């Protein structure tokens, strides 16, 4: 009877724990509120990442709430916001209502997921997105961009032109 009680207790205990794909409980080593991370080059900040909160794990993974990253550039900053973010092995993954704005270039990008590689300084997405720039709307299935979203490669795009754009009109 004692063995049965111990076995039942262990089963109930394991059912109550969060588990990862390998069956181990994944519990953060630390929780921080009001997190700020920066990358610098030559003493100058190249990007700054803020999050309302973040969980830090022993394997160096970071899971963030409401991340906002600002890419510093001479011609105007690019600002990216999202609901969630993860930082793992040099890749920051932004998910949930991802929005990138570059006011100087009148650019707004919206998607559900966007990646940023801190080593190569490249952003990309492999899910549908909408990009608005100076009155032109571009929809696509994937894109790749430089750190400041000045140079963007779009894959499988559909472009909606504004009706008042002189010289270019949609085919009828």
C-alpha angles and dihedrals in degrees: 000000000000091000090051092052092049091047092049091049092051092049092050092046093052091047091056096053125088110243137198128218091278092052097252122125111255108212123165116248090214140009120208131186124208095019122190124184126179137191115208134191121188090352093304125111112244095181138359124204122199127183132178089226141352139194115216119204130202091246089061094256116140125200114197136198118217097351120195121187123190117200107207116221136158095241096049136310124269112220123199124190132181141162096243138014140183129200114203130156094340095313120110112200117198118197138177121040095356112191127180120190131184106181096190091057095038088237129154123174122186127186141137097245136022131173129207122195108209091199100050095029091229128136123201145164132199096194130079117287142176120223121191119189126167094335096316119113119205123186122192147159099235141003144183124206141176120250095274097039091242094122113043129176112202124199125204095359134183116195126204112199121204112249093236095056106120118225097014123072131167115258115256 
